[in-house]
Amino acid sequence: MTGCDHCSRPGVPYTYQGIEFDGLHANRGERLCSPCLWSVADADGIKILVVDDRPTVPPYVYDSKRDADKVTIWIPAELRGIDGRDARPKRRKTRR
């Protein structure tokens, strides 16, 4: 059994539906343990294929590292403010 390509640590083996796995993750031609996979993902970013449900917007690839500052989320007007986080705090009226 071989270990991680970066740190030589063996993976945590497991069995799923009768098939035995070595517990290492495939990443760009390498076999990595979980901690190394997360460190590589943090350093290089994760590529995500985004398919919009609107027919005018073509599918595109989002990179979590490179495009982190380009993300905008559009929220319809009828859904804004329903959770109360953006509402002004209500003050109690003081009795005199």
ROVO-528553 format. One record per residue: x, y, z of N, C-alpha, C, O in turn; residue in three letters; residue number from 0. Coordinates in Angstrom, 1 decimal, always signed. Example, Ala and Ser with C-alpha at 12.3 -4.5 7.8 and 13.67 -1.06 7.14 Angstrom:
<atom n_c1="+13.2" n_c2="-5.7" n_c3="+7.8" ca_c1="+12.3" ca_c2="-4.5" ca_c3="+7.8" c_c1="+13.2" c_c2="-3.3" c_c3="+7.8" o_c1="+14.2" o_c2="-3.3" o_c3="+8.5" resn="ALA" resi="0"/>
<atom n_c1="+12.8" n_c2="-2.2" n_c3="+7.1" ca_c1="+13.7" ca_c2="-1.1" ca_c3="+7.1" c_c1="+12.9" c_c2="+0.0" c_c3="+7.9" o_c1="+13.4" o_c2="+1.1" o_c3="+8.0" resn="SER" resi="1"/>
***
This chain:
<atom n_c1="+0.8" n_c2="-1.2" n_c3="+0.0" ca_c1="+0.0" ca_c2="+0.0" ca_c3="+0.0" c_c1="+0.9" c_c2="+1.2" c_c3="+0.0" o_c1="+1.8" o_c2="+1.3" o_c3="+0.8" resn="MET" resi="0"/>
<atom n_c1="+0.6" n_c2="+2.2" n_c3="-0.8" ca_c1="+1.4" ca_c2="+3.4" ca_c3="-0.9" c_c1="+0.7" c_c2="+4.5" c_c3="-0.1" o_c1="-0.5" o_c2="+4.4" o_c3="+0.3" resn="THR" resi="1"/>
<atom n_c1="+1.5" n_c2="+5.5" n_c3="+0.1" ca_c1="+1.0" ca_c2="+6.6" ca_c3="+0.9" c_c1="+0.7" c_c2="+7.9" c_c3="+0.1" o_c1="+0.7" o_c2="+7.8" o_c3="-1.2" resn="GLY" resi="2"/>
<atom n_c1="+0.5" n_c2="+9.0" n_c3="+0.8" ca_c1="+0.3" ca_c2="+10.2" ca_c3="+0.1" c_c1="+1.5" c_c2="+10.7" c_c3="-0.7" o_c1="+2.6" o_c2="+10.5" o_c3="-0.2" resn="CYS" resi="3"/>
<atom n_c1="+1.3" n_c2="+11.2" n_c3="-1.8" ca_c1="+2.4" ca_c2="+11.7" ca_c3="-2.7" c_c1="+3.1" c_c2="+12.9" c_c3="-2.1" o_c1="+4.3" o_c2="+13.1" o_c3="-2.4" resn="ASP" resi="4"/>
<atom n_c1="+2.5" n_c2="+13.6" n_c3="-1.2" ca_c1="+3.2" ca_c2="+14.8" ca_c3="-0.6" c_c1="+3.9" c_c2="+14.5" c_c3="+0.7" o_c1="+5.0" o_c2="+14.8" o_c3="+0.9" resn="HIS" resi="5"/>
<atom n_c1="+3.2" n_c2="+13.7" n_c3="+1.6" ca_c1="+3.7" ca_c2="+13.5" ca_c3="+3.0" c_c1="+4.0" c_c2="+12.0" c_c3="+3.3" o_c1="+4.5" o_c2="+11.7" o_c3="+4.4" resn="CYS" resi="6"/>
<atom n_c1="+3.7" n_c2="+11.2" n_c3="+2.4" ca_c1="+3.9" ca_c2="+9.7" ca_c3="+2.5" c_c1="+3.1" c_c2="+9.1" c_c3="+3.6" o_c1="+3.3" o_c2="+7.9" o_c3="+4.0" resn="SER" resi="7"/>
<atom n_c1="+2.1" n_c2="+9.8" n_c3="+4.1" ca_c1="+1.2" ca_c2="+9.3" ca_c3="+5.2" c_c1="+0.2" c_c2="+8.4" c_c3="+4.5" o_c1="-0.4" o_c2="+8.7" o_c3="+3.4" resn="ARG" resi="8"/>
<atom n_c1="-0.1" n_c2="+7.2" n_c3="+5.1" ca_c1="-1.1" ca_c2="+6.3" ca_c3="+4.5" c_c1="-2.5" c_c2="+6.9" c_c3="+4.7" o_c1="-2.8" o_c2="+7.6" o_c3="+5.7" resn="PRO" resi="9"/>
<atom n_c1="-3.4" n_c2="+6.6" n_c3="+3.8" ca_c1="-4.8" ca_c2="+7.0" ca_c3="+3.9" c_c1="-5.5" c_c2="+6.1" c_c3="+4.9" o_c1="-5.0" o_c2="+5.1" o_c3="+5.4" resn="GLY" resi="10"/>
<atom n_c1="-6.7" n_c2="+6.5" n_c3="+5.3" ca_c1="-7.6" ca_c2="+5.7" ca_c3="+6.2" c_c1="-8.4" c_c2="+4.8" c_c3="+5.3" o_c1="-9.4" o_c2="+5.3" o_c3="+4.7" resn="VAL" resi="11"/>
<atom n_c1="-8.1" n_c2="+3.5" n_c3="+5.3" ca_c1="-8.8" ca_c2="+2.6" ca_c3="+4.4" c_c1="-10.2" c_c2="+2.4" c_c3="+4.9" o_c1="-10.5" o_c2="+2.4" o_c3="+6.0" resn="PRO" resi="12"/>
<atom n_c1="-11.1" n_c2="+2.2" n_c3="+3.9" ca_c1="-12.5" ca_c2="+1.9" ca_c3="+4.2" c_c1="-13.1" c_c2="+1.0" c_c3="+3.1" o_c1="-12.6" o_c2="+0.9" o_c3="+2.0" resn="TYR" resi="13"/>
<atom n_c1="-14.3" n_c2="+0.4" n_c3="+3.4" ca_c1="-15.0" ca_c2="-0.4" ca_c3="+2.5" c_c1="-16.3" c_c2="+0.2" c_c3="+2.2" o_c1="-17.1" o_c2="+0.5" o_c3="+3.1" resn="THR" resi="14"/>
<atom n_c1="-16.7" n_c2="+0.2" n_c3="+0.9" ca_c1="-18.0" ca_c2="+0.8" ca_c3="+0.5" c_c1="-18.6" c_c2="-0.2" c_c3="-0.5" o_c1="-18.0" o_c2="-0.4" o_c3="-1.5" resn="TYR" resi="15"/>
<atom n_c1="-19.8" n_c2="-0.7" n_c3="-0.1" ca_c1="-20.5" ca_c2="-1.7" ca_c3="-0.9" c_c1="-19.6" c_c2="-2.9" c_c3="-1.4" o_c1="-19.7" o_c2="-3.3" o_c3="-2.5" resn="GLN" resi="16"/>
<atom n_c1="-18.8" n_c2="-3.3" n_c3="-0.5" ca_c1="-18.0" ca_c2="-4.5" ca_c3="-0.7" c_c1="-16.7" c_c2="-4.2" c_c3="-1.5" o_c1="-15.9" o_c2="-5.1" o_c3="-1.7" resn="GLY" resi="17"/>
<atom n_c1="-16.4" n_c2="-2.9" n_c3="-1.8" ca_c1="-15.2" ca_c2="-2.6" ca_c3="-2.5" c_c1="-14.3" c_c2="-1.9" c_c3="-1.5" o_c1="-14.7" o_c2="-1.0" o_c3="-0.8" resn="ILE" resi="18"/>
<atom n_c1="-13.0" n_c2="-2.3" n_c3="-1.4" ca_c1="-12.1" ca_c2="-1.7" ca_c3="-0.5" c_c1="-11.3" c_c2="-0.5" c_c3="-1.2" o_c1="-10.9" o_c2="-0.6" o_c3="-2.3" resn="GLU" resi="19"/>
<atom n_c1="-11.2" n_c2="+0.6" n_c3="-0.4" ca_c1="-10.6" ca_c2="+1.8" ca_c3="-0.9" c_c1="-9.4" c_c2="+2.1" c_c3="+0.0" o_c1="-9.5" o_c2="+1.8" o_c3="+1.2" resn="PHE" resi="20"/>
<atom n_c1="-8.4" n_c2="+2.8" n_c3="-0.5" ca_c1="-7.2" ca_c2="+3.1" ca_c3="+0.3" c_c1="-7.3" c_c2="+4.4" c_c3="+1.1" o_c1="-6.4" o_c2="+4.6" o_c3="+2.0" resn="ASP" resi="21"/>
<atom n_c1="-8.3" n_c2="+5.2" n_c3="+0.9" ca_c1="-8.5" ca_c2="+6.4" ca_c3="+1.7" c_c1="-7.8" c_c2="+7.6" c_c3="+1.2" o_c1="-7.8" o_c2="+8.6" o_c3="+1.8" resn="GLY" resi="22"/>
<atom n_c1="-7.1" n_c2="+7.5" n_c3="+0.1" ca_c1="-6.5" ca_c2="+8.6" ca_c3="-0.5" c_c1="-7.3" c_c2="+9.2" c_c3="-1.6" o_c1="-8.2" o_c2="+8.5" o_c3="-2.2" resn="LEU" resi="23"/>
<atom n_c1="-7.2" n_c2="+10.5" n_c3="-1.9" ca_c1="-8.0" ca_c2="+11.2" ca_c3="-2.8" c_c1="-7.2" c_c2="+11.5" c_c3="-4.1" o_c1="-6.0" o_c2="+11.8" o_c3="-4.0" resn="HIS" resi="24"/>
<atom n_c1="-7.8" n_c2="+11.4" n_c3="-5.3" ca_c1="-7.1" ca_c2="+11.7" ca_c3="-6.5" c_c1="-7.2" c_c2="+13.2" c_c3="-6.8" o_c1="-8.3" o_c2="+13.7" o_c3="-6.7" resn="ALA" resi="25"/>
<atom n_c1="-6.1" n_c2="+13.8" n_c3="-7.1" ca_c1="-6.1" ca_c2="+15.2" ca_c3="-7.4" c_c1="-5.0" c_c2="+15.5" c_c3="-8.4" o_c1="-3.8" o_c2="+15.5" o_c3="-8.1" resn="ASN" resi="26"/>
<atom n_c1="-5.4" n_c2="+15.8" n_c3="-9.7" ca_c1="-4.5" ca_c2="+16.1" ca_c3="-10.7" c_c1="-3.4" c_c2="+15.2" c_c3="-10.9" o_c1="-2.2" o_c2="+15.6" o_c3="-11.0" resn="ARG" resi="27"/>
<atom n_c1="-3.7" n_c2="+13.9" n_c3="-10.9" ca_c1="-2.7" ca_c2="+12.9" ca_c3="-11.1" c_c1="-1.9" c_c2="+12.4" c_c3="-9.9" o_c1="-1.0" o_c2="+11.6" o_c3="-10.0" resn="GLY" resi="28"/>
<atom n_c1="-2.3" n_c2="+13.0" n_c3="-8.7" ca_c1="-1.6" ca_c2="+12.6" ca_c3="-7.5" c_c1="-2.6" c_c2="+11.9" c_c3="-6.5" o_c1="-3.8" o_c2="+12.1" o_c3="-6.7" resn="GLU" resi="29"/>
<atom n_c1="-2.1" n_c2="+11.2" n_c3="-5.6" ca_c1="-2.9" ca_c2="+10.5" ca_c3="-4.6" c_c1="-2.6" c_c2="+11.2" c_c3="-3.3" o_c1="-1.4" o_c2="+11.2" o_c3="-2.8" resn="ARG" resi="30"/>
<atom n_c1="-3.5" n_c2="+11.9" n_c3="-2.7" ca_c1="-3.3" ca_c2="+12.8" ca_c3="-1.5" c_c1="-4.2" c_c2="+12.3" c_c3="-0.3" o_c1="-5.3" o_c2="+11.9" o_c3="-0.5" resn="LEU" resi="31"/>
<atom n_c1="-3.6" n_c2="+12.5" n_c3="+0.9" ca_c1="-4.4" ca_c2="+12.3" ca_c3="+2.1" c_c1="-5.3" c_c2="+13.5" c_c3="+2.3" o_c1="-5.1" o_c2="+14.5" o_c3="+1.6" resn="CYS" resi="32"/>
<atom n_c1="-6.2" n_c2="+13.4" n_c3="+3.2" ca_c1="-7.2" ca_c2="+14.6" ca_c3="+3.4" c_c1="-6.5" c_c2="+15.9" c_c3="+3.8" o_c1="-6.9" o_c2="+16.9" o_c3="+3.2" resn="SER" resi="33"/>
<atom n_c1="-5.6" n_c2="+15.9" n_c3="+4.8" ca_c1="-5.0" ca_c2="+17.2" ca_c3="+5.1" c_c1="-4.2" c_c2="+17.8" c_c3="+3.9" o_c1="-4.2" o_c2="+19.0" o_c3="+3.7" resn="PRO" resi="34"/>
<atom n_c1="-3.5" n_c2="+17.0" n_c3="+3.2" ca_c1="-2.8" ca_c2="+17.5" ca_c3="+2.0" c_c1="-3.7" c_c2="+18.0" c_c3="+0.9" o_c1="-3.4" o_c2="+19.0" o_c3="+0.3" resn="CYS" resi="35"/>
<atom n_c1="-4.8" n_c2="+17.3" n_c3="+0.7" ca_c1="-5.8" ca_c2="+17.7" ca_c3="-0.3" c_c1="-6.4" c_c2="+19.1" c_c3="+0.1" o_c1="-6.5" o_c2="+19.9" o_c3="-0.8" resn="LEU" resi="36"/>
<atom n_c1="-6.7" n_c2="+19.3" n_c3="+1.4" ca_c1="-7.2" ca_c2="+20.6" ca_c3="+1.8" c_c1="-6.2" c_c2="+21.7" c_c3="+1.7" o_c1="-6.5" o_c2="+22.8" o_c3="+1.3" resn="TRP" resi="37"/>
<atom n_c1="-5.0" n_c2="+21.4" n_c3="+2.0" ca_c1="-3.9" ca_c2="+22.4" ca_c3="+1.8" c_c1="-3.7" c_c2="+22.8" c_c3="+0.4" o_c1="-3.5" o_c2="+24.0" o_c3="+0.0" resn="SER" resi="38"/>
<atom n_c1="-3.7" n_c2="+21.8" n_c3="-0.5" ca_c1="-3.6" ca_c2="+22.1" ca_c3="-2.0" c_c1="-4.8" c_c2="+22.9" c_c3="-2.5" o_c1="-4.6" o_c2="+23.8" o_c3="-3.3" resn="VAL" resi="39"/>
<atom n_c1="-6.0" n_c2="+22.5" n_c3="-2.0" ca_c1="-7.2" ca_c2="+23.2" ca_c3="-2.4" c_c1="-7.1" c_c2="+24.7" c_c3="-1.9" o_c1="-7.6" o_c2="+25.6" o_c3="-2.6" resn="ALA" resi="40"/>
<atom n_c1="-6.6" n_c2="+24.9" n_c3="-0.7" ca_c1="-6.5" ca_c2="+26.3" ca_c3="-0.2" c_c1="-5.5" c_c2="+27.1" c_c3="-1.0" o_c1="-5.7" o_c2="+28.3" o_c3="-1.2" resn="ASP" resi="41"/>
<atom n_c1="-4.4" n_c2="+26.5" n_c3="-1.4" ca_c1="-3.4" ca_c2="+27.2" ca_c3="-2.1" c_c1="-3.7" c_c2="+27.4" c_c3="-3.6" o_c1="-3.5" o_c2="+28.5" o_c3="-4.1" resn="ALA" resi="42"/>
<atom n_c1="-4.3" n_c2="+26.4" n_c3="-4.2" ca_c1="-4.5" ca_c2="+26.5" ca_c3="-5.7" c_c1="-5.9" c_c2="+27.0" c_c3="-6.0" o_c1="-6.2" o_c2="+27.5" o_c3="-7.1" resn="ASP" resi="43"/>
<atom n_c1="-6.9" n_c2="+26.7" n_c3="-5.1" ca_c1="-8.3" ca_c2="+27.0" ca_c3="-5.4" c_c1="-9.0" c_c2="+25.8" c_c3="-5.9" o_c1="-8.3" o_c2="+24.8" o_c3="-6.4" resn="GLY" resi="44"/>
<atom n_c1="-10.3" n_c2="+25.8" n_c3="-5.9" ca_c1="-11.1" ca_c2="+24.7" ca_c3="-6.4" c_c1="-11.9" c_c2="+25.3" c_c3="-7.6" o_c1="-12.5" o_c2="+26.3" o_c3="-7.5" resn="ILE" resi="45"/>
<atom n_c1="-11.8" n_c2="+24.5" n_c3="-8.7" ca_c1="-12.6" ca_c2="+24.9" ca_c3="-9.9" c_c1="-14.0" c_c2="+24.3" c_c3="-9.8" o_c1="-14.1" o_c2="+23.1" o_c3="-9.6" resn="LYS" resi="46"/>
<atom n_c1="-15.0" n_c2="+25.1" n_c3="-10.0" ca_c1="-16.4" ca_c2="+24.7" ca_c3="-9.9" c_c1="-17.1" c_c2="+25.1" c_c3="-11.2" o_c1="-17.0" o_c2="+26.3" o_c3="-11.6" resn="ILE" resi="47"/>
<atom n_c1="-17.7" n_c2="+24.2" n_c3="-11.9" ca_c1="-18.5" ca_c2="+24.5" ca_c3="-13.1" c_c1="-19.9" c_c2="+25.0" c_c3="-12.6" o_c1="-20.6" o_c2="+24.3" o_c3="-11.9" resn="LEU" resi="48"/>
<atom n_c1="-20.2" n_c2="+26.2" n_c3="-13.0" ca_c1="-21.5" ca_c2="+26.9" ca_c3="-12.7" c_c1="-22.4" c_c2="+26.9" c_c3="-13.9" o_c1="-22.0" o_c2="+27.5" o_c3="-14.9" resn="VAL" resi="49"/>
<atom n_c1="-23.5" n_c2="+26.3" n_c3="-13.8" ca_c1="-24.5" ca_c2="+26.3" ca_c3="-14.8" c_c1="-25.7" c_c2="+27.1" c_c3="-14.3" o_c1="-26.4" o_c2="+26.6" o_c3="-13.4" resn="VAL" resi="50"/>
<atom n_c1="-26.0" n_c2="+28.2" n_c3="-14.9" ca_c1="-27.1" ca_c2="+29.1" ca_c3="-14.5" c_c1="-28.4" c_c2="+28.6" c_c3="-15.1" o_c1="-28.4" o_c2="+28.0" o_c3="-16.2" resn="ASP" resi="51"/>
<atom n_c1="-29.5" n_c2="+28.7" n_c3="-14.4" ca_c1="-30.8" ca_c2="+28.3" ca_c3="-15.0" c_c1="-31.4" c_c2="+29.2" c_c3="-16.0" o_c1="-32.4" o_c2="+28.9" o_c3="-16.6" resn="ASP" resi="52"/>
<atom n_c1="-30.8" n_c2="+30.4" n_c3="-16.1" ca_c1="-31.2" ca_c2="+31.3" ca_c3="-17.2" c_c1="-30.5" c_c2="+31.0" c_c3="-18.5" o_c1="-29.3" o_c2="+30.8" o_c3="-18.5" resn="ARG" resi="53"/>
<atom n_c1="-31.3" n_c2="+30.9" n_c3="-19.6" ca_c1="-30.7" ca_c2="+30.4" ca_c3="-20.8" c_c1="-29.8" c_c2="+31.4" c_c3="-21.5" o_c1="-29.0" o_c2="+31.0" o_c3="-22.3" resn="PRO" resi="54"/>
<atom n_c1="-29.8" n_c2="+32.7" n_c3="-21.1" ca_c1="-28.9" ca_c2="+33.7" ca_c3="-21.7" c_c1="-27.5" c_c2="+33.6" c_c3="-21.1" o_c1="-26.6" o_c2="+34.2" o_c3="-21.7" resn="THR" resi="55"/>
<atom n_c1="-27.3" n_c2="+33.0" n_c3="-19.9" ca_c1="-26.0" ca_c2="+33.0" ca_c3="-19.2" c_c1="-25.4" c_c2="+31.6" c_c3="-19.5" o_c1="-25.9" o_c2="+30.6" o_c3="-19.1" resn="VAL" resi="56"/>
<atom n_c1="-24.2" n_c2="+31.7" n_c3="-20.3" ca_c1="-23.6" ca_c2="+30.4" ca_c3="-20.6" c_c1="-22.9" c_c2="+29.8" c_c3="-19.3" o_c1="-22.5" o_c2="+30.6" o_c3="-18.4" resn="PRO" resi="57"/>
<atom n_c1="-22.6" n_c2="+28.5" n_c3="-19.3" ca_c1="-21.9" ca_c2="+27.9" ca_c3="-18.2" c_c1="-20.5" c_c2="+28.5" c_c3="-18.1" o_c1="-19.9" o_c2="+28.8" o_c3="-19.2" resn="PRO" resi="58"/>
<atom n_c1="-20.0" n_c2="+28.6" n_c3="-16.9" ca_c1="-18.6" ca_c2="+29.1" ca_c3="-16.7" c_c1="-17.9" c_c2="+28.4" c_c3="-15.6" o_c1="-18.6" o_c2="+27.8" o_c3="-14.8" resn="TYR" resi="59"/>
<atom n_c1="-16.6" n_c2="+28.5" n_c3="-15.5" ca_c1="-15.8" ca_c2="+27.8" ca_c3="-14.5" c_c1="-15.5" c_c2="+28.9" c_c3="-13.4" o_c1="-14.8" o_c2="+29.9" o_c3="-13.8" resn="VAL" resi="60"/>
<atom n_c1="-15.8" n_c2="+28.7" n_c3="-12.2" ca_c1="-15.5" ca_c2="+29.5" ca_c3="-11.1" c_c1="-14.3" c_c2="+29.0" c_c3="-10.3" o_c1="-14.4" o_c2="+27.8" o_c3="-9.9" resn="TYR" resi="61"/>
<atom n_c1="-13.3" n_c2="+29.7" n_c3="-10.1" ca_c1="-12.1" ca_c2="+29.3" ca_c3="-9.3" c_c1="-12.2" c_c2="+30.0" c_c3="-7.9" o_c1="-12.3" o_c2="+31.2" o_c3="-7.8" resn="ASP" resi="62"/>
<atom n_c1="-12.2" n_c2="+29.2" n_c3="-6.9" ca_c1="-12.5" ca_c2="+29.7" ca_c3="-5.5" c_c1="-11.3" c_c2="+30.6" c_c3="-5.1" o_c1="-11.5" o_c2="+31.5" o_c3="-4.2" resn="SER" resi="63"/>
<atom n_c1="-10.1" n_c2="+30.5" n_c3="-5.6" ca_c1="-9.0" ca_c2="+31.4" ca_c3="-5.2" c_c1="-8.9" c_c2="+32.6" c_c3="-6.1" o_c1="-8.9" o_c2="+33.7" o_c3="-5.6" resn="LYS" resi="64"/>
<atom n_c1="-8.9" n_c2="+32.4" n_c3="-7.4" ca_c1="-8.7" ca_c2="+33.5" ca_c3="-8.4" c_c1="-9.9" c_c2="+34.4" c_c3="-8.4" o_c1="-9.8" o_c2="+35.6" o_c3="-8.5" resn="ARG" resi="65"/>
<atom n_c1="-11.2" n_c2="+33.9" n_c3="-8.3" ca_c1="-12.4" ca_c2="+34.7" ca_c3="-8.5" c_c1="-13.1" c_c2="+35.0" c_c3="-7.2" o_c1="-14.3" o_c2="+35.4" o_c3="-7.2" resn="ASP" resi="66"/>
<atom n_c1="-12.4" n_c2="+34.9" n_c3="-6.1" ca_c1="-13.0" ca_c2="+35.2" ca_c3="-4.8" c_c1="-13.6" c_c2="+36.6" c_c3="-4.6" o_c1="-14.6" o_c2="+36.8" o_c3="-4.0" resn="ALA" resi="67"/>
<atom n_c1="-12.9" n_c2="+37.6" n_c3="-5.2" ca_c1="-13.4" ca_c2="+38.9" ca_c3="-5.1" c_c1="-14.4" c_c2="+39.3" c_c3="-6.2" o_c1="-14.8" o_c2="+40.5" o_c3="-6.2" resn="ASP" resi="68"/>
<atom n_c1="-14.7" n_c2="+38.4" n_c3="-7.1" ca_c1="-15.6" ca_c2="+38.8" ca_c3="-8.2" c_c1="-17.0" c_c2="+38.3" c_c3="-8.0" o_c1="-17.8" o_c2="+38.5" o_c3="-8.9" resn="LYS" resi="69"/>
<atom n_c1="-17.2" n_c2="+37.6" n_c3="-6.9" ca_c1="-18.5" ca_c2="+37.0" ca_c3="-6.7" c_c1="-19.5" c_c2="+38.0" c_c3="-6.3" o_c1="-19.3" o_c2="+38.8" o_c3="-5.3" resn="VAL" resi="70"/>
<atom n_c1="-20.7" n_c2="+38.1" n_c3="-6.9" ca_c1="-21.8" ca_c2="+38.9" ca_c3="-6.5" c_c1="-23.0" c_c2="+38.1" c_c3="-6.5" o_c1="-23.2" o_c2="+37.2" o_c3="-7.3" resn="THR" resi="71"/>
<atom n_c1="-23.8" n_c2="+38.3" n_c3="-5.5" ca_c1="-25.0" ca_c2="+37.5" ca_c3="-5.3" c_c1="-26.2" c_c2="+38.5" c_c3="-5.5" o_c1="-26.3" o_c2="+39.5" o_c3="-4.8" resn="ILE" resi="72"/>
<atom n_c1="-27.1" n_c2="+38.2" n_c3="-6.4" ca_c1="-28.3" ca_c2="+39.0" ca_c3="-6.6" c_c1="-29.4" c_c2="+38.4" c_c3="-5.9" o_c1="-29.8" o_c2="+37.3" o_c3="-6.0" resn="TRP" resi="73"/>
<atom n_c1="-30.0" n_c2="+39.3" n_c3="-5.0" ca_c1="-31.1" ca_c2="+38.8" ca_c3="-4.2" c_c1="-32.4" c_c2="+39.6" c_c3="-4.6" o_c1="-32.3" o_c2="+40.9" o_c3="-4.6" resn="ILE" resi="74"/>
<atom n_c1="-33.4" n_c2="+39.0" n_c3="-5.0" ca_c1="-34.6" ca_c2="+39.7" ca_c3="-5.4" c_c1="-35.2" c_c2="+40.6" c_c3="-4.3" o_c1="-35.0" o_c2="+40.3" o_c3="-3.1" resn="PRO" resi="75"/>
<atom n_c1="-35.8" n_c2="+41.7" n_c3="-4.7" ca_c1="-36.3" ca_c2="+42.6" ca_c3="-3.7" c_c1="-37.3" c_c2="+42.0" c_c3="-2.7" o_c1="-37.3" o_c2="+42.4" o_c3="-1.5" resn="ALA" resi="76"/>
<atom n_c1="-38.1" n_c2="+41.1" n_c3="-3.2" ca_c1="-39.1" ca_c2="+40.5" ca_c3="-2.3" c_c1="-38.4" c_c2="+39.6" c_c3="-1.2" o_c1="-39.1" o_c2="+39.2" o_c3="-0.2" resn="GLU" resi="77"/>
<atom n_c1="-37.2" n_c2="+39.2" n_c3="-1.4" ca_c1="-36.5" ca_c2="+38.3" ca_c3="-0.4" c_c1="-35.5" c_c2="+39.1" c_c3="+0.4" o_c1="-35.0" o_c2="+38.5" o_c3="+1.4" resn="LEU" resi="78"/>
<atom n_c1="-35.3" n_c2="+40.3" n_c3="+0.2" ca_c1="-34.3" ca_c2="+41.1" ca_c3="+1.0" c_c1="-34.9" c_c2="+41.4" c_c3="+2.3" o_c1="-36.1" o_c2="+41.9" o_c3="+2.4" resn="ARG" resi="79"/>
<atom n_c1="-34.1" n_c2="+41.2" n_c3="+3.4" ca_c1="-34.5" ca_c2="+41.7" ca_c3="+4.7" c_c1="-35.5" c_c2="+40.7" c_c3="+5.4" o_c1="-36.0" o_c2="+41.1" o_c3="+6.5" resn="GLY" resi="80"/>
<atom n_c1="-35.7" n_c2="+39.5" n_c3="+4.9" ca_c1="-36.7" ca_c2="+38.7" ca_c3="+5.6" c_c1="-36.1" c_c2="+38.0" c_c3="+6.8" o_c1="-36.9" o_c2="+37.5" o_c3="+7.6" resn="ILE" resi="81"/>
<atom n_c1="-34.8" n_c2="+38.0" n_c3="+6.9" ca_c1="-34.2" ca_c2="+37.3" ca_c3="+8.1" c_c1="-34.0" c_c2="+38.3" c_c3="+9.2" o_c1="-33.6" o_c2="+37.8" o_c3="+10.3" resn="ASP" resi="82"/>
<atom n_c1="-34.1" n_c2="+39.6" n_c3="+9.0" ca_c1="-34.0" ca_c2="+40.5" ca_c3="+10.1" c_c1="-32.6" c_c2="+41.0" c_c3="+10.4" o_c1="-32.5" o_c2="+41.9" o_c3="+11.2" resn="GLY" resi="83"/>
<atom n_c1="-31.6" n_c2="+40.5" n_c3="+9.7" ca_c1="-30.2" ca_c2="+40.9" ca_c3="+10.0" c_c1="-30.0" c_c2="+42.3" c_c3="+9.5" o_c1="-29.1" o_c2="+43.0" o_c3="+10.1" resn="ARG" resi="84"/>
<atom n_c1="-30.6" n_c2="+42.8" n_c3="+8.5" ca_c1="-30.4" ca_c2="+44.1" ca_c3="+8.0" c_c1="-31.4" c_c2="+45.2" c_c3="+8.5" o_c1="-31.4" o_c2="+46.3" o_c3="+8.1" resn="ASP" resi="85"/>
<atom n_c1="-32.3" n_c2="+44.7" n_c3="+9.3" ca_c1="-33.3" ca_c2="+45.6" ca_c3="+9.9" c_c1="-32.7" c_c2="+46.5" c_c3="+11.0" o_c1="-31.8" o_c2="+46.0" o_c3="+11.7" resn="ALA" resi="86"/>
<atom n_c1="-33.2" n_c2="+47.6" n_c3="+11.2" ca_c1="-32.7" ca_c2="+48.5" ca_c3="+12.3" c_c1="-33.3" c_c2="+47.9" c_c3="+13.6" o_c1="-34.4" o_c2="+47.4" o_c3="+13.7" resn="ARG" resi="87"/>
<atom n_c1="-32.5" n_c2="+48.0" n_c3="+14.6" ca_c1="-33.0" ca_c2="+47.4" ca_c3="+15.9" c_c1="-34.1" c_c2="+48.3" c_c3="+16.4" o_c1="-34.0" o_c2="+49.6" o_c3="+16.4" resn="PRO" resi="88"/>
<atom n_c1="-35.1" n_c2="+47.7" n_c3="+17.0" ca_c1="-36.3" ca_c2="+48.4" ca_c3="+17.5" c_c1="-36.0" c_c2="+48.8" c_c3="+18.9" o_c1="-35.5" o_c2="+48.0" o_c3="+19.7" resn="LYS" resi="89"/>
<atom n_c1="-36.3" n_c2="+50.1" n_c3="+19.2" ca_c1="-36.1" ca_c2="+50.5" ca_c3="+20.6" c_c1="-37.4" c_c2="+50.5" c_c3="+21.3" o_c1="-38.5" o_c2="+50.8" o_c3="+20.8" resn="ARG" resi="90"/>
<atom n_c1="-37.3" n_c2="+50.2" n_c3="+22.6" ca_c1="-38.5" ca_c2="+50.2" ca_c3="+23.4" c_c1="-38.8" c_c2="+51.6" c_c3="+23.8" o_c1="-38.0" o_c2="+52.4" o_c3="+24.0" resn="ARG" resi="91"/>
<atom n_c1="-40.1" n_c2="+51.8" n_c3="+23.8" ca_c1="-40.6" ca_c2="+53.2" ca_c3="+24.3" c_c1="-40.5" c_c2="+53.2" c_c3="+25.8" o_c1="-40.9" o_c2="+52.3" o_c3="+26.5" resn="LYS" resi="92"/>
<atom n_c1="-39.9" n_c2="+54.3" n_c3="+26.2" ca_c1="-39.8" ca_c2="+54.4" ca_c3="+27.7" c_c1="-41.1" c_c2="+55.1" c_c3="+28.2" o_c1="-41.6" o_c2="+56.1" o_c3="+27.6" resn="THR" resi="93"/>
<atom n_c1="-41.6" n_c2="+54.6" n_c3="+29.3" ca_c1="-42.8" ca_c2="+55.2" ca_c3="+29.9" c_c1="-42.4" c_c2="+56.3" c_c3="+30.9" o_c1="-41.4" o_c2="+56.1" o_c3="+31.6" resn="ARG" resi="94"/>
<atom n_c1="-43.1" n_c2="+57.4" n_c3="+30.9" ca_c1="-42.8" ca_c2="+58.5" ca_c3="+31.8" c_c1="-43.9" c_c2="+58.8" c_c3="+32.6" o_c1="-43.9" o_c2="+59.7" o_c3="+33.5" resn="ARG" resi="95"/>
***
